[in-house]
Amino acid sequence: MSEVNEISVTPKGMGALVAEITEGAGDQAFLSKYAEVCRTLVARWKSDGHSQEQVRDFALQFAEGATMRRAKLARGVQIPHMEGRA
């Protein structure tokens, strides 16, 4: 998953990316990838010097992005991508 670790987007956008990467995969594949990326991001945010409160907020944003995008993908909703935004 090194390509995801190299991308600089918002926490919510990272969550949405995880949902898109695992689109069509079962729930277990999604949850495994979600947990893997979440652990990596939390470690990065901590090492970057963010406070516990900021890390918690980022993690909540990540979760929101992942769950909202996965739900939309499951319903077949197409969301256009805007350059420079995630």
C-alpha contacts under 8 A as a table, 3 or more apart, distances in Angstrom:
res1	aa1	res2	aa2	distance
1	M	4	V	5.58
1	M	5	N	6.66
2	S	5	N	4.98
2	S	6	E	6.36
3	E	6	E	5.28
3	E	7	I	6.76
4	V	7	I	5.45
5	N	37	V	7.94
5	N	40	T	7.85
9	V	13	G	5.87
9	V	14	M	6.25
9	V	85	R	7.61
9	V	86	A	6.11
10	T	13	G	4.97
10	T	14	M	6.20
10	T	86	A	6.61
11	P	14	M	5.03
11	P	15	G	6.35
11	P	58	F	5.73
11	P	59	A	7.12
11	P	61	Q	5.61
11	P	62	F	4.61
11	P	65	G	7.53
12	K	15	G	5.13
12	K	16	A	6.35
12	K	58	F	7.87
12	K	61	Q	4.78
12	K	62	F	4.42
12	K	63	A	7.18
12	K	64	E	6.37
12	K	65	G	4.23
12	K	66	A	7.17
12	K	86	A	7.61
13	G	16	A	4.99
13	G	17	L	6.12
13	G	62	F	7.20
13	G	65	G	6.05
13	G	86	A	4.49
14	M	17	L	4.95
14	M	18	V	6.32
14	M	62	F	6.27
14	M	65	G	7.15
14	M	66	A	7.56
14	M	86	A	7.59
15	G	18	V	5.18
15	G	19	A	6.46
15	G	34	Y	7.63
15	G	61	Q	7.73
15	G	62	F	4.56
15	G	63	A	6.05
15	G	64	E	7.07
15	G	65	G	4.46
15	G	66	A	3.85
15	G	67	T	7.57
15	G	69	R	7.87
16	A	19	A	5.06
16	A	20	E	6.27
16	A	62	F	7.79
16	A	65	G	4.72
16	A	66	A	4.52
16	A	67	T	7.65
16	A	68	M	7.50
16	A	69	R	5.23
16	A	70	R	7.37
16	A	86	A	7.94
17	L	20	E	5.01
17	L	21	I	6.04
17	L	66	A	7.31
18	V	21	I	5.09
18	V	22	T	6.26
18	V	30	F	7.56
18	V	33	K	6.93
18	V	34	Y	6.37
18	V	37	V	7.87
18	V	66	A	6.34
19	A	22	T	5.34
19	A	23	E	5.97
19	A	30	F	6.89
19	A	66	A	5.33
19	A	67	T	7.43
19	A	69	R	6.03
19	A	70	R	5.07
20	E	23	E	4.94
20	E	69	R	7.47
20	E	70	R	7.26
20	E	73	L	7.82
22	T	25	A	5.31
22	T	26	G	7.99
22	T	29	A	6.85
22	T	30	F	5.52
22	T	33	K	7.68
23	E	30	F	7.99
23	E	70	R	7.42
23	E	73	L	7.14
25	A	28	Q	7.98
25	A	29	A	5.95
25	A	30	F	6.66
26	G	29	A	5.47
26	G	30	F	6.46
27	D	30	F	5.05
27	D	31	L	6.04
28	Q	31	L	5.10
28	Q	32	S	6.01
29	A	32	S	5.17
29	A	33	K	6.21
30	F	33	K	5.30
30	F	34	Y	5.94
31	L	34	Y	4.91
31	L	35	A	6.02
32	S	35	A	5.26
32	S	36	E	6.18
33	K	36	E	5.05
33	K	37	V	6.11
34	Y	37	V	5.39
34	Y	38	C	5.92
34	Y	66	A	7.79
35	A	38	C	5.06
35	A	39	R	6.09
36	E	39	R	5.42
36	E	40	T	6.41
37	V	40	T	5.06
37	V	41	L	6.07
38	C	41	L	5.10
38	C	42	V	6.04
38	C	59	A	7.22
38	C	62	F	7.63
39	R	42	V	5.24
39	R	43	A	6.19
40	T	43	A	5.26
40	T	44	R	6.21
41	L	44	R	4.98
41	L	45	W	6.05
42	V	45	W	5.12
42	V	46	K	6.13
42	V	55	V	6.51
42	V	59	A	7.13
43	A	46	K	5.20
43	A	47	S	6.11
44	R	47	S	5.07
44	R	48	D	6.02
45	W	48	D	5.03
45	W	49	G	6.63
45	W	50	H	5.72
45	W	55	V	6.22
46	K	49	G	5.27
46	K	50	H	5.41
46	K	51	S	7.18
46	K	52	Q	7.68
46	K	55	V	6.91
47	S	50	H	7.45
50	H	54	Q	5.88
50	H	55	V	6.26
51	S	54	Q	5.13
51	S	55	V	6.20
52	Q	55	V	5.05
52	Q	56	R	6.08
53	E	56	R	5.08
53	E	57	D	6.19
54	Q	57	D	5.02
54	Q	58	F	6.07
55	V	58	F	5.05
55	V	59	A	6.06
56	R	59	A	5.08
56	R	60	L	6.20
57	D	60	L	5.10
57	D	61	Q	6.24
58	F	61	Q	5.05
58	F	62	F	6.14
59	A	62	F	4.95
59	A	63	A	6.17
60	L	63	A	5.05
60	L	64	E	6.12
61	Q	64	E	5.02
61	Q	65	G	6.16
62	F	65	G	5.24
62	F	66	A	6.22
63	A	66	A	5.18
63	A	67	T	6.07
64	E	67	T	5.37
64	E	68	M	5.86
65	G	68	M	5.39
65	G	69	R	5.97
66	A	69	R	5.42
66	A	70	R	6.00
67	T	70	R	5.13
67	T	71	A	6.09
68	M	71	A	5.23
68	M	72	K	6.28
69	R	72	K	5.06
69	R	73	L	6.06
70	R	73	L	5.07
70	R	74	A	6.12
71	A	74	A	5.07
71	A	75	R	6.39
72	K	75	R	5.11
72	K	76	G	6.17
72	K	77	V	5.13
72	K	78	Q	7.66
73	L	76	G	4.90
73	L	77	V	5.69
73	L	78	Q	7.32
74	A	77	V	7.66
81	H	85	R	7.43
81	H	86	A	7.47
82	M	85	R	5.59
82	M	86	A	7.50
